[in-house]
Amino acid sequence: MENLKVTVRFYASLRERLGVKKVNLQLEEGSSFTSAMEKLAETLGNKADVIFDKLKIKDSVMVSVNNNLVKPSDLTELKLKDGDVIDIMPLPSGG
Amino acid sequence: MKVKVSPELDDLQSLIDQLKKSSREIGAIAVFVGTVRGTFRDEKVLRLEYEAHETLAPKVLEEITADVKKKYGIIDAVAEHRTGKVEVGEDVMYVLVASKHRKEAFQALTELVDRIKTETPIWKKEITEKGAHWVENPK
């Protein structure tokens, strides 16, 4: 049963390349970040390669969950909760 | 310590004056001013456009500044970065470091500027006479 809703938001070049600001995902309760990304890749279809390289998030992308940056090594086992907001961003290029 | 991510920077001289007033121990204030360059390779740059993560950018900026302040034992620091459209020649970033002596001020300033550019979720789009492109961080 899909009763966990998460929002995925995109920033800067990623948003422009994908052509969307955000995507809402419906997941099963207890879903992990990895399963959310599988669903995201499916939703994005042929644009998934903007973010993924063979279903793995590219090194050139950084991720935050509920406004907390998460290291790539900590993402795999991360369990999501209803209402979580995942931000997918390019690496910084300010200054 | 003060950080700011906003369409406008504070007045630089006022920031220096505020730092001077923060402690009688200050003997050096190192200042970095980032400005918009008018060329990109052979192209004429018309302007830059900055986008920041509204919540994360100030949060990360504060964490980095606190970290560098602690690491080098400096007295105080300020870091400000603009968002939105910035024209050629305009200032885009102020970083100030106040310390007892110049050596740690220079070291802290260098690290702080480097880390702001590579860790703070702010992104730069370059608008040149040939078109627009996002500047990629070469990781």
gemmi code that builds the backbone of each chain (N, CA, C; Angstrom):
import gemmi

chains = {
    "A": [
        ("MET", (0.839, -1.196, 0.000), (0.000, 0.000, 0.000), (0.876, 1.249, 0.000)),
        ("GLU", (0.575, 2.150, -0.922), (1.411, 3.350, -1.043), (0.848, 4.474, -0.188)),
        ("ASN", (1.344, 4.591, 1.063), (0.796, 5.610, 1.953), (1.846, 6.555, 2.508)),
        ("LEU", (2.977, 6.631, 1.824), (4.039, 7.549, 2.242), (4.270, 8.517, 1.081)),
        ("LYS", (4.102, 9.798, 1.383), (4.281, 10.795, 0.321), (5.543, 11.604, 0.595)),
        ("VAL", (6.398, 11.706, -0.394), (7.579, 12.574, -0.265), (7.646, 13.501, -1.488)),
        ("THR", (8.251, 14.644, -1.257), (8.417, 15.616, -2.342), (9.894, 15.698, -2.690)),
        ("VAL", (10.193, 15.679, -3.966), (11.575, 15.834, -4.425), (11.656, 17.152, -5.195)),
        ("ARG", (12.551, 18.051, -4.750), (12.698, 19.353, -5.418), (14.053, 19.421, -6.122)),
        ("PHE", (14.079, 20.156, -7.218), (15.314, 20.271, -8.015), (15.749, 21.728, -8.097)),
        ("TYR", (17.047, 21.920, -8.204), (17.587, 23.276, -8.171), (18.476, 23.583, -9.381)),
        ("ALA", (18.496, 24.868, -9.708), (19.421, 25.440, -10.685), (19.451, 24.651, -11.998)),
        ("SER", (20.650, 24.220, -12.418), (20.781, 23.559, -13.725), (19.959, 22.272, -13.798)),
        ("LEU", (19.829, 21.569, -12.675), (19.061, 20.310, -12.685), (17.583, 20.589, -12.969)),
        ("ARG", (17.056, 21.632, -12.324), (15.650, 22.001, -12.547), (15.425, 22.366, -14.017)),
        ("GLU", (16.364, 23.139, -14.571), (16.186, 23.566, -15.964), (16.310, 22.391, -16.931)),
        ("ARG", (17.244, 21.493, -16.664), (17.414, 20.346, -17.565), (16.236, 19.371, -17.469)),
        ("LEU", (15.681, 19.237, -16.261), (14.549, 18.323, -16.090), (13.233, 18.956, -16.531)),
        ("GLY", (13.190, 20.285, -16.465), (11.961, 20.983, -16.860), (10.870, 20.940, -15.810)),
        ("VAL", (11.216, 20.530, -14.587), (10.236, 20.531, -13.477), (10.912, 21.030, -12.197)),
        ("LYS", (10.104, 21.691, -11.351), (10.630, 22.181, -10.069), (10.601, 21.083, -9.008)),
        ("LYS", (9.538, 20.269, -9.071), (9.414, 19.218, -8.050), (8.574, 18.069, -8.550)),
        ("VAL", (8.751, 16.948, -7.854), (7.987, 15.743, -8.172), (7.477, 15.180, -6.850)),
        ("ASN", (6.213, 14.795, -6.807), (5.677, 14.134, -5.614), (5.683, 12.629, -5.834)),
        ("LEU", (6.196, 11.915, -4.861), (6.265, 10.454, -4.989), (5.375, 9.794, -3.936)),
        ("GLN", (4.683, 8.737, -4.354), (3.893, 7.921, -3.428), (4.652, 6.617, -3.222)),
        ("LEU", (5.001, 6.344, -1.968), (5.809, 5.154, -1.674), (5.142, 4.295, -0.616)),
        ("GLU", (5.670, 3.105, -0.474), (5.158, 2.237, 0.589), (5.764, 2.659, 1.921)),
        ("GLU", (5.006, 2.486, 2.981), (5.486, 2.852, 4.309), (6.800, 2.124, 4.606)),
        ("GLY", (7.754, 2.844, 5.221), (9.042, 2.227, 5.546), (10.013, 2.222, 4.383)),
        ("SER", (9.667, 2.912, 3.295), (10.552, 2.922, 2.121), (11.871, 3.607, 2.430)),
        ("SER", (12.903, 3.148, 1.740), (14.225, 3.746, 1.917), (14.434, 4.830, 0.860)),
        ("PHE", (15.502, 5.611, 1.059), (15.867, 6.635, 0.081), (16.118, 5.971, -1.280)),
        ("THR", (16.764, 4.806, -1.233), (17.088, 4.101, -2.475), (15.830, 3.758, -3.273)),
        ("SER", (14.800, 3.279, -2.573), (13.580, 2.921, -3.306), (12.892, 4.180, -3.827)),
        ("ALA", (13.015, 5.289, -3.090), (12.448, 6.548, -3.582), (13.159, 6.979, -4.865)),
        ("MET", (14.473, 6.762, -4.910), (15.223, 7.168, -6.093), (14.904, 6.262, -7.292)),
        ("GLU", (14.613, 5.005, -6.994), (14.194, 4.097, -8.089), (12.886, 4.596, -8.691)),
        ("LYS", (11.979, 4.996, -7.810), (10.691, 5.514, -8.268), (10.873, 6.843, -9.007)),
        ("LEU", (11.798, 7.651, -8.508), (12.055, 8.941, -9.156), (12.598, 8.735, -10.570)),
        ("ALA", (13.538, 7.807, -10.696), (14.128, 7.523, -12.010), (13.040, 7.060, -12.991)),
        ("GLU", (12.140, 6.228, -12.478), (11.030, 5.743, -13.306), (10.131, 6.919, -13.736)),
        ("THR", (9.873, 7.824, -12.797), (9.022, 8.986, -13.078), (9.671, 9.921, -14.099)),
        ("LEU", (10.983, 10.090, -13.974), (11.680, 11.031, -14.869), (11.886, 10.455, -16.269)),
        ("GLY", (11.799, 9.144, -16.393), (11.924, 8.500, -17.705), (13.263, 8.784, -18.361)),
        ("ASN", (13.224, 9.253, -19.621), (14.494, 9.426, -20.351), (15.320, 10.615, -19.871)),
        ("LYS", (14.786, 11.381, -18.916), (15.580, 12.474, -18.345), (16.293, 12.058, -17.056)),
        ("ALA", (16.116, 10.817, -16.662), (16.705, 10.349, -15.401), (18.222, 10.487, -15.387)),
        ("ASP", (18.836, 10.448, -16.573), (20.309, 10.518, -16.601), (20.846, 11.900, -16.235)),
        ("VAL", (19.976, 12.863, -16.036), (20.407, 14.169, -15.520), (20.932, 13.995, -14.083)),
        ("ILE", (20.332, 13.069, -13.366), (20.656, 12.857, -11.947), (21.353, 11.532, -11.688)),
        ("PHE", (20.967, 10.523, -12.460), (21.456, 9.169, -12.181), (22.440, 8.656, -13.224)),
        ("ASP", (23.329, 7.822, -12.734), (24.213, 7.075, -13.614), (23.994, 5.607, -13.255)),
        ("LYS", (23.295, 4.891, -14.096), (22.923, 3.496, -13.823), (22.227, 3.356, -12.464)),
        ("LEU", (21.225, 4.176, -12.247), (20.405, 4.193, -11.026), (21.140, 4.665, -9.768)),
        ("LYS", (22.391, 5.030, -9.906), (23.134, 5.574, -8.765), (23.188, 7.095, -8.936)),
        ("ILE", (22.994, 7.812, -7.834), (23.055, 9.277, -7.914), (24.469, 9.712, -8.292)),
        ("LYS", (24.551, 10.621, -9.245), (25.867, 11.060, -9.722), (26.660, 11.772, -8.637)),
        ("ASP", (27.986, 11.730, -8.767), (28.857, 12.435, -7.820), (28.695, 13.951, -7.926)),
        ("SER", (28.185, 14.404, -9.054), (28.048, 15.840, -9.282), (26.746, 16.415, -8.715)),
        ("VAL", (26.094, 15.605, -7.878), (24.819, 16.019, -7.297), (24.912, 15.930, -5.779)),
        ("MET", (24.316, 16.902, -5.075), (24.239, 16.763, -3.622), (22.780, 16.739, -3.179)),
        ("VAL", (22.581, 16.136, -2.008), (21.219, 15.837, -1.568), (21.007, 16.336, -0.139)),
        ("SER", (19.848, 16.925, 0.084), (19.454, 17.221, 1.464), (18.076, 16.614, 1.711)),
        ("VAL", (17.834, 16.248, 2.958), (16.519, 15.755, 3.358), (16.041, 16.649, 4.494)),
        ("ASN", (14.904, 17.276, 4.295), (14.342, 18.223, 5.269), (15.362, 19.280, 5.683)),
        ("ASN", (16.036, 19.820, 4.688), (17.018, 20.896, 4.869), (18.253, 20.488, 5.668)),
        ("ASN", (18.591, 19.230, 5.622), (19.852, 18.758, 6.198), (20.627, 18.027, 5.113)),
        ("LEU", (21.846, 18.503, 4.848), (22.662, 17.825, 3.839), (22.973, 16.415, 4.312)),
        ("VAL", (22.918, 15.461, 3.388), (23.192, 14.062, 3.742), (24.348, 13.564, 2.878)),
        ("LYS", (25.340, 12.968, 3.549), (26.485, 12.416, 2.815), (26.020, 11.257, 1.935)),
        ("PRO", (26.631, 11.100, 0.749), (26.230, 9.992, -0.132), (26.259, 8.642, 0.572)),
        ("SER", (27.263, 8.437, 1.452), (27.392, 7.136, 2.129), (26.244, 6.882, 3.110)),
        ("ASP", (25.577, 7.961, 3.548), (24.481, 7.789, 4.513), (23.113, 7.681, 3.843)),
        ("LEU", (23.087, 7.885, 2.522), (21.792, 7.930, 1.833), (21.161, 6.549, 1.647)),
        ("THR", (21.999, 5.569, 1.357), (21.500, 4.255, 0.964), (20.496, 3.675, 1.951)),
        ("GLU", (20.844, 3.706, 3.220), (20.000, 3.065, 4.228), (18.989, 4.011, 4.865)),
        ("LEU", (18.972, 5.245, 4.406), (18.081, 6.241, 5.006), (16.614, 5.871, 4.806)),
        ("LYS", (15.868, 5.811, 5.901), (14.435, 5.510, 5.822), (13.665, 6.828, 5.737)),
        ("LEU", (12.675, 6.853, 4.908), (11.905, 8.082, 4.720), (10.620, 8.054, 5.545)),
        ("LYS", (10.178, 9.273, 5.871), (8.917, 9.413, 6.615), (7.925, 10.186, 5.744)),
        ("ASP", (6.676, 10.059, 6.081), (5.644, 10.777, 5.327), (5.899, 12.292, 5.446)),
        ("GLY", (5.846, 12.973, 4.311), (6.040, 14.426, 4.312), (7.485, 14.871, 4.133)),
        ("ASP", (8.411, 13.943, 4.060), (9.817, 14.317, 3.867), (9.997, 15.090, 2.559)),
        ("VAL", (10.942, 16.036, 2.607), (11.270, 16.813, 1.406), (12.735, 16.561, 1.052)),
        ("ILE", (12.924, 16.009, -0.131), (14.283, 15.706, -0.609), (14.667, 16.775, -1.627)),
        ("ASP", (15.801, 17.421, -1.408), (16.292, 18.399, -2.382), (17.485, 17.821, -3.132)),
        ("ILE", (17.410, 17.894, -4.440), (18.501, 17.393, -5.285), (19.111, 18.590, -6.003)),
        ("MET", (20.400, 18.785, -5.747), (21.060, 20.025, -6.179), (22.372, 19.730, -6.892)),
        ("PRO", (22.763, 20.621, -7.819), (24.110, 20.498, -8.369), (25.136, 20.912, -7.308)),
        ("LEU", (26.398, 20.583, -7.518), (27.428, 21.035, -6.590), (27.497, 22.564, -6.650)),
        ("PRO", (27.838, 23.201, -5.543), (27.854, 24.668, -5.515), (28.801, 25.270, -6.556)),
        ("SER", (28.431, 26.465, -7.021), (29.304, 27.179, -7.962), (29.229, 28.685, -7.716)),
        ("GLY", (29.044, 29.032, -6.436), (28.930, 30.456, -6.114), (30.276, 31.159, -6.126)),
        ("GLY", (30.235, 32.407, -5.704), (31.453, 33.212, -5.635), (31.687, 34.012, -6.887)),
    ],
    "B": [
        ("MET", (29.851, 37.216, 14.768), (29.849, 36.531, 13.471), (28.563, 36.875, 12.727)),
        ("LYS", (28.715, 37.163, 11.463), (27.533, 37.528, 10.694), (27.589, 36.880, 9.317)),
        ("VAL", (26.485, 36.267, 8.915), (26.413, 35.734, 7.548), (25.122, 36.227, 6.907)),
        ("LYS", (25.150, 36.319, 5.586), (23.975, 36.835, 4.884), (23.977, 36.319, 3.443)),
        ("VAL", (22.835, 35.827, 2.995), (22.649, 35.451, 1.591), (21.418, 36.219, 1.133)),
        ("SER", (21.617, 37.169, 0.245), (20.554, 38.131, -0.030), (20.807, 38.851, -1.358)),
        ("PRO", (19.785, 39.470, -1.948), (20.027, 40.225, -3.184), (20.980, 41.412, -2.988)),
        ("GLU", (21.136, 41.874, -1.755), (22.017, 43.030, -1.515), (23.046, 42.743, -0.439)),
        ("LEU", (24.263, 43.280, -0.659), (25.308, 43.187, 0.362), (25.209, 44.407, 1.261)),
        ("ASP", (25.721, 44.282, 2.490), (25.801, 45.453, 3.358), (26.956, 46.335, 2.901)),
        ("ASP", (26.974, 47.554, 3.401), (28.059, 48.475, 3.074), (29.379, 47.949, 3.662)),
        ("LEU", (30.389, 47.831, 2.812), (31.646, 47.199, 3.231), (32.315, 47.955, 4.372)),
        ("GLN", (32.368, 49.268, 4.279), (33.024, 50.038, 5.345), (32.297, 49.869, 6.676)),
        ("SER", (30.952, 49.759, 6.616), (30.189, 49.549, 7.858), (30.514, 48.196, 8.469)),
        ("LEU", (30.703, 47.196, 7.602), (31.059, 45.861, 8.112), (32.426, 45.906, 8.798)),
        ("ILE", (33.372, 46.609, 8.185), (34.714, 46.744, 8.785), (34.610, 47.479, 10.124)),
        ("ASP", (33.842, 48.545, 10.137), (33.693, 49.333, 11.381), (33.065, 48.493, 12.494)),
        ("GLN", (32.051, 47.675, 12.115), (31.399, 46.822, 13.127), (32.376, 45.799, 13.691)),
        ("LEU", (33.210, 45.242, 12.802), (34.197, 44.262, 13.268), (35.180, 44.917, 14.246)),
        ("LYS", (35.642, 46.101, 13.897), (36.613, 46.813, 14.750), (36.057, 47.029, 16.144)),
        ("LYS", (34.747, 47.283, 16.204), (34.110, 47.564, 17.499), (33.879, 46.302, 18.324)),
        ("SER", (33.979, 45.130, 17.675), (33.601, 43.897, 18.377), (34.630, 43.445, 19.413)),
        ("SER", (35.880, 43.896, 19.278), (36.895, 43.491, 20.269), (38.104, 44.429, 20.234)),
        ("ARG", (38.662, 44.690, 21.379), (39.889, 45.499, 21.444), (41.124, 44.679, 21.097)),
        ("GLU", (40.933, 43.367, 20.952), (42.056, 42.469, 20.647), (42.405, 42.453, 19.158)),
        ("ILE", (41.501, 43.000, 18.330), (41.697, 42.919, 16.870), (42.871, 43.787, 16.411)),
        ("GLY", (43.804, 43.125, 15.684), (44.946, 43.854, 15.140), (45.023, 43.747, 13.632)),
        ("ALA", (44.141, 42.906, 13.044), (44.149, 42.726, 11.583), (42.757, 42.361, 11.101)),
        ("ILE", (42.367, 42.965, 10.003), (41.114, 42.568, 9.342), (41.449, 42.304, 7.879)),
        ("ALA", (41.295, 41.041, 7.461), (41.552, 40.672, 6.064), (40.200, 40.658, 5.343)),
        ("VAL", (40.171, 41.246, 4.144), (38.911, 41.411, 3.419), (39.014, 40.820, 2.018)),
        ("PHE", (38.006, 40.032, 1.640), (37.917, 39.546, 0.258), (36.657, 40.140, -0.380)),
        ("VAL", (36.834, 40.702, -1.558), (35.698, 41.227, -2.314), (35.639, 40.474, -3.642)),
        ("GLY", (34.582, 39.706, -3.830), (34.396, 39.013, -5.115), (33.577, 39.907, -6.031)),
        ("THR", (34.054, 40.124, -7.248), (33.327, 40.974, -8.196), (33.068, 40.205, -9.493)),
        ("VAL", (32.147, 40.704, -10.279), (31.787, 40.022, -11.525), (32.759, 40.424, -12.641)),
        ("ARG", (33.459, 39.407, -13.153), (34.415, 39.618, -14.245), (33.665, 39.790, -15.574)),
        ("GLY", (34.186, 40.623, -16.438), (33.493, 40.935, -17.691), (33.796, 40.000, -18.843)),
        ("THR", (34.623, 38.971, -18.588), (34.933, 38.028, -19.663), (34.842, 36.590, -19.166)),
        ("PHE", (34.463, 35.686, -20.065), (34.504, 34.248, -19.797), (35.165, 33.624, -21.021)),
        ("ARG", (36.405, 33.110, -20.839), (37.226, 32.697, -21.982), (37.265, 33.861, -22.979)),
        ("ASP", (36.770, 33.676, -24.199), (36.814, 34.784, -25.160), (35.496, 35.542, -25.247)),
        ("GLU", (34.547, 35.136, -24.388), (33.215, 35.740, -24.506), (33.047, 36.944, -23.580)),
        ("LYS", (32.255, 37.890, -24.038), (31.940, 39.043, -23.209), (30.784, 38.670, -22.275)),
        ("VAL", (30.993, 38.820, -20.983), (29.943, 38.510, -20.008), (29.032, 39.726, -19.853)),
        ("LEU", (27.721, 39.481, -19.908), (26.762, 40.568, -19.751), (26.363, 40.723, -18.284)),
        ("ARG", (26.146, 39.615, -17.617), (25.824, 39.629, -16.174), (25.860, 38.196, -15.643)),
        ("LEU", (25.765, 38.085, -14.327), (25.634, 36.769, -13.689), (24.294, 36.714, -12.958)),
        ("GLU", (23.794, 35.509, -12.811), (22.572, 35.323, -12.025), (22.842, 34.223, -10.996)),
        ("TYR", (22.586, 34.544, -9.744), (22.847, 33.588, -8.659), (21.548, 33.067, -8.067)),
        ("GLU", (21.530, 31.760, -7.878), (20.403, 31.122, -7.188), (20.957, 30.472, -5.928)),
        ("ALA", (20.231, 30.602, -4.839), (20.670, 29.971, -3.582), (19.539, 29.131, -3.019)),
        ("HIS", (19.882, 28.082, -2.320), (18.880, 27.337, -1.562), (18.516, 28.218, -0.375)),
        ("GLU", (17.255, 28.623, -0.347), (16.820, 29.644, 0.615), (17.155, 29.305, 2.070)),
        ("THR", (16.980, 28.059, 2.453), (17.195, 27.646, 3.844), (18.618, 27.151, 4.077)),
        ("LEU", (19.076, 26.315, 3.150), (20.382, 25.666, 3.356), (21.569, 26.614, 3.178)),
        ("ALA", (21.473, 27.551, 2.240), (22.638, 28.407, 1.958), (23.080, 29.192, 3.196)),
        ("PRO", (22.173, 29.934, 3.868), (22.623, 30.645, 5.077), (23.066, 29.697, 6.191)),
        ("LYS", (22.407, 28.542, 6.257), (22.761, 27.560, 7.295), (24.189, 27.039, 7.084)),
        ("VAL", (24.493, 26.643, 5.857), (25.835, 26.120, 5.555), (26.884, 27.230, 5.711)),
        ("LEU", (26.535, 28.427, 5.257), (27.463, 29.561, 5.375), (27.824, 29.805, 6.845)),
        ("GLU", (26.834, 29.716, 7.699), (27.071, 29.925, 9.129), (27.953, 28.806, 9.695)),
        ("GLU", (27.677, 27.574, 9.290), (28.464, 26.433, 9.795), (29.934, 26.549, 9.359)),
        ("ILE", (30.141, 26.892, 8.082), (31.509, 27.009, 7.565), (32.258, 28.126, 8.288)),
        ("THR", (31.577, 29.256, 8.443), (32.219, 30.417, 9.079), (32.592, 30.089, 10.529)),
        ("ALA", (31.685, 29.432, 11.239), (31.966, 29.042, 12.624), (33.128, 28.056, 12.690)),
        ("ASP", (33.154, 27.145, 11.740), (34.199, 26.127, 11.690), (35.582, 26.769, 11.474)),
        ("VAL", (35.653, 27.689, 10.520), (36.931, 28.349, 10.208), (37.351, 29.252, 11.375)),
        ("LYS", (36.382, 29.899, 11.973), (36.669, 30.780, 13.120), (37.335, 29.972, 14.252)),
        ("LYS", (36.766, 28.804, 14.498), (37.297, 27.933, 15.559), (38.675, 27.392, 15.177)),
        ("LYS", (38.795, 26.936, 13.926), (40.039, 26.300, 13.467), (41.243, 27.230, 13.591)),
        ("TYR", (41.062, 28.497, 13.218), (42.197, 29.427, 13.206), (42.235, 30.352, 14.430)),
        ("GLY", (41.249, 30.202, 15.319), (41.233, 31.020, 16.519), (41.094, 32.506, 16.232)),
        ("ILE", (40.373, 32.819, 15.175), (40.191, 34.235, 14.842), (39.124, 34.848, 15.756)),
        ("ILE", (39.080, 36.146, 15.797), (38.171, 36.815, 16.741), (36.749, 36.908, 16.187)),
        ("ASP", (36.636, 37.255, 14.933), (35.291, 37.398, 14.366), (35.359, 37.274, 12.839)),
        ("ALA", (34.197, 37.071, 12.214), (34.175, 36.944, 10.758), (32.805, 37.340, 10.224)),
        ("VAL", (32.825, 37.760, 8.970), (31.591, 38.109, 8.272), (31.637, 37.455, 6.892)),
        ("ALA", (30.508, 36.888, 6.448), (30.451, 36.314, 5.101), (29.101, 36.664, 4.486)),
        ("GLU", (29.145, 37.363, 3.371), (27.910, 37.752, 2.690), (28.000, 37.393, 1.207)),
        ("HIS", (26.899, 36.901, 0.658), (26.866, 36.519, -0.764), (25.552, 36.997, -1.364)),
        ("ARG", (25.640, 37.559, -2.559), (24.422, 38.049, -3.213), (23.677, 36.943, -3.949)),
        ("THR", (22.399, 37.187, -4.197), (21.584, 36.327, -5.056), (20.939, 37.203, -6.130)),
        ("GLY", (20.413, 36.556, -7.160), (19.742, 37.295, -8.222), (20.727, 37.813, -9.260)),
        ("LYS", (20.293, 38.822, -10.020), (21.127, 39.352, -11.102), (22.218, 40.270, -10.561)),
        ("VAL", (23.434, 40.057, -11.065), (24.562, 40.899, -10.660), (25.299, 41.337, -11.934)),
        ("GLU", (25.445, 42.622, -12.090), (26.048, 43.155, -13.308), (27.581, 43.107, -13.240)),
        ("VAL", (28.200, 43.154, -14.402), (29.674, 43.160, -14.492), (30.232, 44.338, -13.679)),
        ("GLY", (31.253, 44.037, -12.896), (31.889, 45.078, -12.087), (31.280, 45.237, -10.706)),
        ("GLU", (30.087, 44.670, -10.504), (29.462, 44.788, -9.177), (30.053, 43.752, -8.216)),
        ("ASP", (29.948, 44.072, -6.930), (30.415, 43.131, -5.902), (29.382, 42.034, -5.692)),
        ("VAL", (29.883, 40.808, -5.508), (28.971, 39.680, -5.321), (29.171, 38.994, -3.974)),
        ("MET", (30.335, 39.231, -3.374), (30.642, 38.478, -2.149), (31.606, 39.282, -1.279)),
        ("TYR", (31.298, 39.388, 0.002), (32.227, 39.986, 0.975), (32.561, 38.933, 2.024)),
        ("VAL", (33.840, 38.756, 2.268), (34.274, 37.886, 3.367), (35.313, 38.674, 4.165)),
        ("LEU", (35.084, 38.805, 5.450), (35.985, 39.565, 6.315), (36.382, 38.703, 7.505)),
        ("VAL", (37.641, 38.759, 7.839), (38.138, 37.991, 8.981), (38.943, 38.916, 9.886)),
        ("ALA", (38.590, 38.925, 11.158), (39.295, 39.777, 12.131), (40.061, 38.895, 13.107)),
        ("SER", (41.318, 39.259, 13.339), (42.130, 38.449, 14.253), (43.159, 39.337, 14.952)),
        ("LYS", (43.918, 38.701, 15.839), (44.958, 39.471, 16.541), (46.066, 39.857, 15.570)),
        ("HIS", (46.468, 38.892, 14.746), (47.607, 39.110, 13.837), (47.240, 38.736, 12.399)),
        ("ARG", (48.006, 39.246, 11.436), (47.620, 39.092, 10.032), (47.732, 37.649, 9.516)),
        ("LYS", (48.697, 36.870, 10.069), (48.935, 35.538, 9.527), (47.672, 34.668, 9.561)),
        ("GLU", (47.055, 34.563, 10.739), (45.860, 33.712, 10.835), (44.676, 34.337, 10.089)),
        ("ALA", (44.686, 35.663, 9.959), (43.600, 36.320, 9.209), (43.675, 35.916, 7.734)),
        ("PHE", (44.880, 35.941, 7.157), (45.036, 35.557, 5.744), (44.679, 34.075, 5.539)),
        ("GLN", (45.168, 33.223, 6.434), (44.900, 31.778, 6.302), (43.396, 31.487, 6.396)),
        ("ALA", (42.779, 32.086, 7.397), (41.338, 31.848, 7.602), (40.534, 32.403, 6.433)),
        ("LEU", (40.943, 33.553, 5.935), (40.215, 34.166, 4.814), (40.269, 33.272, 3.579)),
        ("THR", (41.455, 32.758, 3.278), (41.614, 31.892, 2.107), (40.726, 30.658, 2.228)),
        ("GLU", (40.779, 30.006, 3.381), (39.966, 28.792, 3.542), (38.476, 29.104, 3.504)),
        ("LEU", (38.099, 30.183, 4.136), (36.672, 30.528, 4.183), (36.136, 30.824, 2.777)),
        ("VAL", (36.878, 31.586, 1.997), (36.427, 31.894, 0.627), (36.331, 30.605, -0.200)),
        ("ASP", (37.354, 29.765, -0.103), (37.340, 28.499, -0.856), (36.137, 27.644, -0.478)),
        ("ARG", (35.871, 27.557, 0.815), (34.776, 26.685, 1.266), (33.402, 27.263, 0.932)),
        ("ILE", (33.295, 28.576, 0.949), (32.015, 29.182, 0.559), (31.708, 28.825, -0.895)),
        ("LYS", (32.734, 28.913, -1.733), (32.530, 28.646, -3.162), (32.219, 27.176, -3.450)),
        ("THR", (32.741, 26.270, -2.634), (32.579, 24.847, -2.945), (31.557, 24.104, -2.076)),
        ("GLU", (31.122, 24.731, -0.974), (30.216, 24.008, -0.070), (28.844, 24.652, 0.117)),
        ("THR", (28.742, 25.938, -0.128), (27.461, 26.613, 0.106), (26.550, 26.438, -1.114)),
        ("PRO", (25.317, 25.957, -0.912), (24.431, 25.714, -2.059), (23.956, 27.001, -2.730)),
        ("ILE", (24.884, 27.560, -3.487), (24.622, 28.742, -4.319), (25.143, 28.394, -5.705)),
        ("TRP", (24.372, 28.769, -6.722), (24.745, 28.407, -8.098), (24.754, 29.637, -8.989)),
        ("LYS", (25.707, 29.619, -9.911), (25.954, 30.798, -10.750), (25.624, 30.486, -12.212)),
        ("LYS", (24.836, 31.379, -12.803), (24.557, 31.266, -14.240), (25.234, 32.452, -14.928)),
        ("GLU", (26.007, 32.129, -15.957), (26.734, 33.174, -16.666), (25.956, 33.542, -17.925)),
        ("ILE", (25.665, 34.816, -18.066), (24.958, 35.290, -19.261), (25.997, 36.024, -20.108)),
        ("THR", (26.340, 35.444, -21.239), (27.325, 36.071, -22.121), (26.630, 36.499, -23.412)),
        ("GLU", (27.386, 37.167, -24.275), (26.779, 37.615, -25.535), (26.409, 36.428, -26.440)),
        ("LYS", (26.957, 35.244, -26.112), (26.642, 34.054, -26.924), (25.553, 33.175, -26.298)),
        ("GLY", (25.089, 33.533, -25.140), (24.039, 32.738, -24.504), (24.247, 32.614, -23.002)),
        ("ALA", (23.462, 31.718, -22.391), (23.524, 31.540, -20.936), (23.909, 30.111, -20.593)),
        ("HIS", (24.707, 29.951, -19.541), (25.026, 28.590, -19.078), (25.299, 28.608, -17.573)),
        ("TRP", (24.929, 27.509, -16.938), (25.244, 27.345, -15.516), (26.714, 26.980, -15.382)),
        ("VAL", (27.372, 27.575, -14.418), (28.771, 27.248, -14.165), (28.813, 25.965, -13.344)),
        ("GLU", (29.554, 24.993, -13.839), (29.623, 23.694, -13.153), (30.834, 23.653, -12.244)),
        ("ASN", (30.644, 23.057, -11.082), (31.769, 22.814, -10.179), (32.494, 21.576, -10.703)),
        ("PRO", (33.787, 21.716, -11.028), (34.501, 20.584, -11.657), (34.917, 19.517, -10.675)),
        ("LYS", (33.943, 18.800, -10.053), (34.314, 17.720, -9.113), (34.830, 16.514, -9.870)),
    ],
}
model = gemmi.Model(1)
for chain_id, residues in chains.items():
    chain = gemmi.Chain(chain_id)
    for i, (resn, *xyz) in enumerate(residues, 1):
        res = gemmi.Residue()
        res.name, res.seqid = resn, gemmi.SeqId(i, " ")
        for name, pos in zip(("N", "CA", "C"), xyz):
            atom = gemmi.Atom()
            atom.name, atom.element = name, gemmi.Element(name[0])
            atom.pos, atom.b_iso = gemmi.Position(*pos), 0.0
            res.add_atom(atom)
        chain.add_residue(res)
    model.add_chain(chain)
structure = gemmi.Structure()
structure.add_model(model)
structure.setup_entities()
